[in-house]
Structure formats: structure tokens, C-alpha cells
Amino acid sequence: MTLPVFDTAAIERAATPRLVLDAVRGALIAHAERRTSVPPPLHLRFPDADGDCHVKAGRITGAADFTVKIVTGFYRNPGAGLPSNHGVVCVVSARTGRIRAILDDQGLLTAWRTAAAGALITHAMARPDATTLGVFGTGEQARLHIDWLAGLRPIGAVLVHGRSRARTRTFCDELTARGRPARPASAEEAAGADMVITATPATAPVLQAAHVRDGAQVTGIGADMPHKNELPPALFARAGMIATDDHDQCLDHGDFGHAVRAGAAAATGDVPAGLLLSGSVERPDGAVTVADLTGVGALDAALASAVLDELTR
């Protein structure tokens, strides 16, 4: 028996925005309701190449499949004309243990589920009248988060802060050409938007807590390994609500964990992000709210299974 292998072109045709959003939303809610099985992720670092590798597995209780995923991020790749992220997803039957298919997605599904999760949580936690968006980062995740969030709510000004002025200008020009007006901004200006998303591989905070306005929503998605850190502990001390996609993961290697170890937040001071999507929890009016997302294997399982069902329908 030949093992089915689906390439990125086939996966892109099957994974519509609605399919991705529905799968990610459902998985986040299931995870918040403890209807998932997610072992701790495996991390490998490659400091000489400015790279890292994650191996994640997950299953939603009762689902026909589970997944094991390998995804890499090598952050010097764009300088060589290569994408930063690569990966592959193995979909396995939870009833027989046989591998159903390999999704040779080159990291695409990870990128989409990350952006979908960030957009869904940002939308759920932001004020209904929030329109301005500050983005830290100029890579794939920064672009995807802007696109996915714009599909959920109207976005006005997009303020982008990046390490490279030239890359930031090019990034903003590309967004503007696609109908999403954006302009370079200082860190202080970007942090002062109604909604703030940090999508970087930073190892030290990229913004100051004092620059975030009361009532703003801040979503950090880059601190997915213990050495990474995007959001300052002082921001968590200001927060009226802290949401995490996985409590234990965020304590171990998320910005939430950095804040807890600094004494700026209580270890029990977070709520599951999925409860905001299910409507079980509402955001506090007028307060700063913060989401720390480290990536959950159950989301990979839900999305990969949904995509494979479309591919084999």
C-alpha cells in the first residue's frame, strides 16, 4: 500500500479560510473544555543557523485521527531567498494506529492555524469599536495575522514596527498595494494601537507596557520556546484579563511564564482562550487584555483532519 502524500498545492485548494477558522475555533474550545490530549512539545535549537524545530502531537477526544507534526523556523532563510518555515504533518488513525496520509505542507498549515488562532482571539478580546492595529514584525505571521483579522472585523490604520527600516517600508508597501493601508511606526506608536499583535522571534520584550493604552488588546504569538520573549512582565501586571491557549505550555515557555516568574502575574491568573470563543467568558470593559499563544497540537490535529477529509472526499 502506497502512503498518500499531499503537496502544498493540493492543501491550499482544500483549506479554505472558513474551514481553517472553523477547525481552529472548535479545537481551541475543545482544549479549553479539556476534551483534548496534548503531550508537551519537543524543542530543538540551532543557534548557529538562527533556527529551531518543534515536534507537536495532539488529538481531540473522540476524533478519528491524531497528528504528529514537525515544523521548523530558520530565521535567516529569507536572506537566501528561502521561506523561514518548513514542515510536515503526519495524520494517523486513532482507531488502528495506521498512518492515513502525509501532508507535505512545508509549514503552511502551522502558519495558517497560528494566524487563525491569533486573529480569532484578538477579535474576541478586543473592544467592539477597536480599529487601529499595531503589528510588531514583518514576516509571514505578521502578514497572515493582518489578513486573517481583517476577515473578522474592519481594520483602519495598520502601524508596523520592524527591526529593519527598509524591510518595514517594503512590507507596508506590499500591504498597501493589496488594499490594506499600512505605514511604518515607532515601537511606542505601534504599542498605542487599539489592537497589538507581536509576531517576532524576539528574545527580549519588543514593547513597553506603559505605551499600551487602557482598553487595548495585546496578542503575543512569538514566544513559543523558553528563550523567546516578546511581551514585558509589566504588561501582564496591568492586564484585567490574561488568556492562554495552553496553561502549562504558556507557564513553561510563553510570555505568561516570564511574567509569573517575575512576580508580575499569578500562576493561576489566566483563563483558557477557548472560553472567550465559546462565549463563556467576557472581556472586562476598559482594561488592558493580553493573550499569550504558544501553539497547541490539538489545533494541528483538527485542521489536518479537516483538510484530509476534503482531500479524500
Backbone torsions as a table, in degrees:
resi	resn	phi	psi	omega
1	MET	NA	126.3	178.7
2	THR	-84.0	129.6	-179.5
3	LEU	-74.2	123.9	179.1
4	PRO	-64.9	133.7	174.9
5	VAL	-126.4	123.9	-178.9
6	PHE	-110.1	133.4	-177.3
7	ASP	-91.3	178.1	-175.0
8	THR	-63.2	-34.4	-179.2
9	ALA	-62.5	-45.0	178.1
10	ALA	-65.7	-40.4	-179.3
11	ILE	-65.0	-41.1	179.0
12	GLU	-62.3	-36.9	179.1
13	ARG	-67.8	-34.3	-175.9
14	ALA	-83.6	-33.4	-171.8
15	ALA	-89.4	80.9	176.5
16	THR	-71.8	158.3	177.4
17	PRO	-55.0	-39.8	-179.4
18	ARG	-65.6	-42.4	178.3
19	LEU	-61.2	-45.0	-178.6
20	VAL	-63.9	-49.0	-178.4
21	LEU	-62.0	-43.1	-179.4
22	ASP	-64.7	-42.6	-179.2
23	ALA	-65.6	-43.3	-178.2
24	VAL	-69.6	-42.9	178.3
25	ARG	-60.6	-47.8	-179.4
26	GLY	-62.3	-38.6	-179.4
27	ALA	-70.1	-39.4	177.6
28	LEU	-63.9	-40.2	177.6
29	ILE	-66.3	-44.6	178.6
30	ALA	-60.4	-40.1	180.0
31	HIS	-66.8	-39.4	178.2
32	ALA	-65.5	-30.9	-179.8
33	GLU	-91.3	11.7	176.9
34	ARG	60.4	39.3	177.2
35	ARG	-108.9	34.0	-179.2
36	THR	-136.2	163.5	172.1
37	SER	-125.4	114.9	-174.8
38	VAL	-136.9	103.8	177.3
39	PRO	-72.6	161.6	176.8
40	PRO	-59.1	141.4	179.3
41	PRO	-72.5	155.5	174.0
42	LEU	-97.6	133.4	-178.9
43	HIS	-120.7	137.3	171.2
44	LEU	-128.1	139.3	178.0
45	ARG	-114.8	147.2	177.1
46	PHE	-131.3	74.7	-173.6
47	PRO	-57.0	-37.3	-178.3
48	ASP	-64.1	-26.0	-179.4
49	ALA	-108.6	6.4	-176.6
50	ASP	52.6	49.7	-177.2
51	GLY	-133.1	165.6	174.7
52	ASP	-150.7	161.6	-179.4
53	CYS	-135.1	139.1	176.8
54	HIS	-122.1	138.4	170.2
55	VAL	-120.0	118.7	-176.3
56	LYS	-128.6	144.1	176.4
57	ALA	-130.0	158.1	178.3
58	GLY	-173.6	159.4	177.4
59	ARG	-152.2	144.5	170.4
60	ILE	-96.0	131.8	-176.5
61	THR	-51.8	128.5	178.4
62	GLY	88.0	-11.0	-179.4
63	ALA	-70.3	152.4	-177.7
64	ALA	-73.9	-21.7	-175.0
65	ASP	-127.9	160.9	163.0
66	PHE	-131.0	168.8	-177.9
67	THR	-131.9	153.1	168.7
68	VAL	-126.9	128.5	-172.5
69	LYS	-127.2	138.8	170.3
70	ILE	-115.2	126.6	178.1
71	VAL	-139.3	140.2	-178.9
72	THR	-121.9	152.3	172.3
73	GLY	-131.2	111.2	177.7
74	PHE	-118.4	105.7	-161.1
75	TYR	-83.4	-3.8	172.5
76	ARG	-92.0	-7.3	-175.3
77	ASN	-55.5	-41.9	-178.3
78	PRO	-56.2	-31.1	177.6
79	GLY	-65.6	-20.4	177.7
80	ALA	-103.8	11.4	179.1
81	GLY	77.8	19.1	-179.4
82	LEU	-113.2	151.2	175.5
83	PRO	-68.2	151.3	-179.1
84	SER	-68.7	-32.8	-171.4
85	ASN	-114.7	143.7	173.1
86	HIS	-139.2	165.5	177.8
87	GLY	173.8	173.2	178.0
88	VAL	-150.6	145.9	-179.7
89	VAL	-121.3	130.3	177.7
90	CYS	-105.4	119.3	179.5
91	VAL	-99.3	123.4	-172.4
92	VAL	-123.4	139.1	177.3
93	SER	-67.5	129.0	177.4
94	ALA	-82.2	-1.0	-179.8
95	ARG	-104.2	-32.0	-178.0
96	THR	-120.3	-16.0	-176.7
97	GLY	80.1	1.7	179.7
98	ARG	-81.7	142.7	177.2
99	ILE	-72.8	122.8	-179.5
100	ARG	-81.3	-41.2	-176.8
101	ALA	-168.3	159.1	170.5
102	ILE	-109.0	127.1	175.4
103	LEU	-100.7	101.6	-179.4
104	ASP	-83.5	72.6	-169.5
105	ASP	-90.9	-3.4	-179.6
106	GLN	55.9	29.7	179.9
107	GLY	86.8	2.8	-175.2
108	LEU	-63.4	-46.3	-177.6
109	LEU	-66.2	-36.5	175.5
110	THR	-62.5	-44.3	179.4
111	ALA	-61.5	-43.2	-177.8
112	TRP	-71.0	-41.2	-179.4
113	ARG	-69.3	-32.6	176.8
114	THR	-64.7	-47.1	-179.7
115	ALA	-68.2	-39.0	178.6
116	ALA	-63.4	-42.9	178.8
117	ALA	-63.3	-46.3	179.5
118	GLY	-62.1	-41.6	180.0
119	ALA	-67.5	-44.1	-180.0
120	LEU	-61.3	-44.7	-178.2
121	ILE	-71.3	-41.0	177.2
122	THR	-60.3	-45.0	179.2
123	HIS	-62.1	-42.8	-177.8
124	ALA	-69.0	-32.8	-174.7
125	MET	-94.3	-18.8	-179.1
126	ALA	-76.0	154.2	175.1
127	ARG	-60.2	148.1	178.3
128	PRO	-57.8	-30.0	-178.3
129	ASP	-95.4	8.5	179.3
130	ALA	-71.1	130.2	-178.5
131	THR	-130.2	-38.6	-177.2
132	THR	-75.8	142.2	-176.1
133	LEU	-127.2	123.3	173.5
134	GLY	-102.4	130.1	-177.2
135	VAL	-124.0	127.4	174.0
136	PHE	-103.4	116.4	-176.7
137	GLY	122.4	152.1	-179.5
138	THR	-132.5	21.2	-179.1
139	GLY	-96.8	-164.1	-176.5
140	GLU	-59.7	-43.8	-177.6
141	GLN	-67.3	-35.0	176.4
142	ALA	-60.8	-47.1	179.7
143	ARG	-64.3	-46.0	-177.9
144	LEU	-63.5	-40.4	179.7
145	HIS	-62.8	-39.2	177.4
146	ILE	-63.3	-46.4	-178.3
147	ASP	-64.3	-46.9	-177.3
148	TRP	-67.7	-40.1	179.1
149	LEU	-66.6	-37.6	178.5
150	ALA	-65.0	-22.0	175.5
151	GLY	-79.1	-10.9	-178.5
152	LEU	-106.7	-25.6	-178.9
153	ARG	-157.2	158.2	176.1
154	PRO	-66.3	137.7	176.6
155	ILE	-121.8	131.4	177.5
156	GLY	-90.1	-116.4	-178.8
157	ALA	-68.8	136.9	173.6
158	VAL	-112.2	117.8	-176.9
159	LEU	-108.3	118.6	-171.9
160	VAL	-112.5	129.7	174.8
161	HIS	-120.2	123.0	179.3
162	GLY	-133.0	166.0	-178.7
163	ARG	-69.3	-35.0	-177.8
164	SER	-104.4	123.3	178.8
165	ARG	-62.4	-41.6	-178.4
166	ALA	-65.3	-44.6	179.8
167	ARG	-66.2	-37.3	179.1
168	THR	-64.4	-43.1	178.8
169	ARG	-63.0	-44.9	179.0
170	THR	-62.2	-43.5	179.0
171	PHE	-59.2	-46.2	-179.7
172	CYS	-65.8	-39.2	177.8
173	ASP	-62.8	-40.1	179.5
174	GLU	-65.3	-42.7	178.0
175	LEU	-62.6	-46.0	-178.6
176	THR	-61.8	-39.5	179.5
177	ALA	-64.7	-25.3	178.5
178	ARG	-93.3	10.5	175.6
179	GLY	89.4	14.8	176.3
180	ARG	-119.5	87.3	-175.7
181	PRO	-54.4	125.1	-178.0
182	ALA	-142.6	154.2	177.1
183	ARG	-146.5	151.9	176.8
184	PRO	-63.1	148.4	-178.0
185	ALA	-145.2	156.7	172.5
186	SER	-71.5	164.5	177.8
187	ALA	-60.3	-39.6	-179.7
188	GLU	-64.8	-42.7	-179.3
189	GLU	-66.6	-44.6	180.0
190	ALA	-64.2	-38.1	179.7
191	ALA	-69.4	-16.4	-179.5
192	GLY	-91.1	8.1	179.6
193	ALA	-74.8	166.9	177.2
194	ASP	-63.9	-38.4	178.9
195	MET	-127.5	136.6	-178.7
196	VAL	-129.4	131.3	177.2
197	ILE	-125.1	128.0	175.5
198	THR	-108.0	122.5	-176.0
199	ALA	-134.4	70.9	-174.7
200	THR	-136.3	165.2	172.4
201	PRO	-94.5	28.4	-172.2
202	ALA	-61.7	148.8	176.0
203	THR	-109.6	3.8	175.3
204	ALA	-145.7	151.7	-175.7
205	PRO	-52.2	139.7	-177.6
206	VAL	-97.6	-5.8	179.3
207	LEU	-144.0	165.7	177.1
208	GLN	-104.3	138.4	-177.4
209	ALA	-59.2	-35.9	-177.1
210	ALA	-66.1	-20.6	-178.6
211	HIS	-84.0	-10.7	178.9
212	VAL	-84.6	130.0	-176.2
213	ARG	-78.8	152.2	171.3
214	ASP	-58.8	137.5	179.6
215	GLY	88.3	-2.3	-179.0
216	ALA	-83.8	155.1	173.2
217	GLN	-109.7	129.3	178.9
218	VAL	-120.1	126.6	179.2
219	THR	-119.8	120.3	176.9
220	GLY	-106.0	127.6	-177.7
221	ILE	-124.0	-0.8	-173.3
222	GLY	-92.1	-19.0	-175.4
223	ALA	-84.4	75.7	-176.6
224	ASP	-108.0	10.3	173.9
225	MET	-143.2	155.9	-173.0
226	PRO	-57.1	-30.6	-177.0
227	HIS	-84.2	-5.8	-177.5
228	LYS	-92.1	152.1	-177.6
229	ASN	-163.6	119.5	179.7
230	GLU	-111.7	-37.5	-172.9
231	LEU	-106.4	135.4	-177.8
232	PRO	-74.5	146.4	176.8
233	PRO	-53.4	-34.9	-178.7
234	ALA	-61.3	-26.7	177.9
235	LEU	-67.9	-39.8	178.5
236	PHE	-67.2	-31.7	177.5
237	ALA	-65.9	-29.5	179.4
238	ARG	-82.5	-19.0	-167.8
239	ALA	-69.7	135.0	172.8
240	GLY	-83.5	-17.1	174.9
241	MET	-152.4	137.0	175.0
242	ILE	-121.9	125.0	177.7
243	ALA	-114.4	139.9	176.4
244	THR	-127.2	147.9	176.8
245	ASP	-78.2	-31.0	175.0
246	ASP	-146.7	115.9	-173.5
247	HIS	-56.4	-51.1	-175.8
248	ASP	-66.0	-42.8	178.8
249	GLN	-62.2	-44.1	-177.2
250	CYS	-69.1	-30.3	173.7
251	LEU	-69.6	-37.0	-175.8
252	ASP	-77.2	-48.4	-173.8
253	HIS	-140.8	24.3	176.4
254	GLY	-107.1	175.0	175.6
255	ASP	-64.0	-31.5	176.2
256	PHE	-58.9	-43.0	178.8
257	GLY	-62.1	-40.9	176.6
258	HIS	-59.6	-41.5	-179.0
259	ALA	-67.4	-39.8	178.8
260	VAL	-64.1	-45.4	-179.6
261	ARG	-66.1	-25.6	177.7
262	ALA	-84.5	-3.8	-179.2
263	GLY	79.5	14.5	-178.1
264	ALA	-92.3	-11.9	179.4
265	ALA	-148.2	151.5	176.8
266	ALA	-81.3	145.9	-179.3
267	ALA	-63.2	-19.2	177.6
268	THR	-106.6	18.3	-172.8
269	GLY	-89.1	11.3	-178.3
270	ASP	-111.3	161.3	173.7
271	VAL	-121.1	148.3	177.8
272	PRO	-64.3	131.2	-177.8
273	ALA	-58.0	-35.1	-178.4
274	GLY	-62.2	-25.8	179.0
275	LEU	-68.3	-28.8	175.6
276	LEU	-69.3	-35.2	179.7
277	LEU	-74.7	-28.9	179.2
278	SER	-83.8	-8.2	-179.1
279	GLY	84.3	8.6	-179.4
280	SER	-76.2	-21.0	-179.0
281	VAL	-132.8	141.5	177.3
282	GLU	-114.8	149.1	179.3
283	ARG	-71.8	146.8	177.1
284	PRO	-75.7	136.5	179.9
285	ASP	-68.6	136.2	172.3
286	GLY	78.7	-3.4	-176.0
287	ALA	-98.8	154.9	167.5
288	VAL	-69.7	134.3	175.8
289	THR	-123.0	146.5	-174.6
290	VAL	-133.4	136.8	173.0
291	ALA	-119.6	131.6	176.3
292	ASP	-115.2	114.7	-176.1
293	LEU	-117.9	121.6	-177.4
294	THR	-111.1	-2.7	178.8
295	GLY	88.5	121.0	-173.7
296	VAL	-118.2	132.5	-178.0
297	GLY	-59.7	-27.4	179.0
298	ALA	-63.9	-30.7	177.2
299	LEU	-67.8	-41.2	176.3
300	ASP	-60.9	-42.4	-178.6
301	ALA	-62.8	-46.9	-178.2
302	ALA	-63.8	-44.4	-177.1
303	LEU	-70.7	-44.0	-179.5
304	ALA	-61.7	-41.7	179.1
305	SER	-64.8	-41.5	179.8
306	ALA	-64.0	-41.2	179.5
307	VAL	-66.9	-43.6	-179.5
308	LEU	-64.3	-37.8	176.7
309	ASP	-60.3	-39.7	177.8
310	GLU	-67.5	-40.9	-178.6
311	LEU	-66.7	-29.3	-176.1
312	THR	-107.4	7.6	-178.1
313	ARG	-63.1	NA	NA
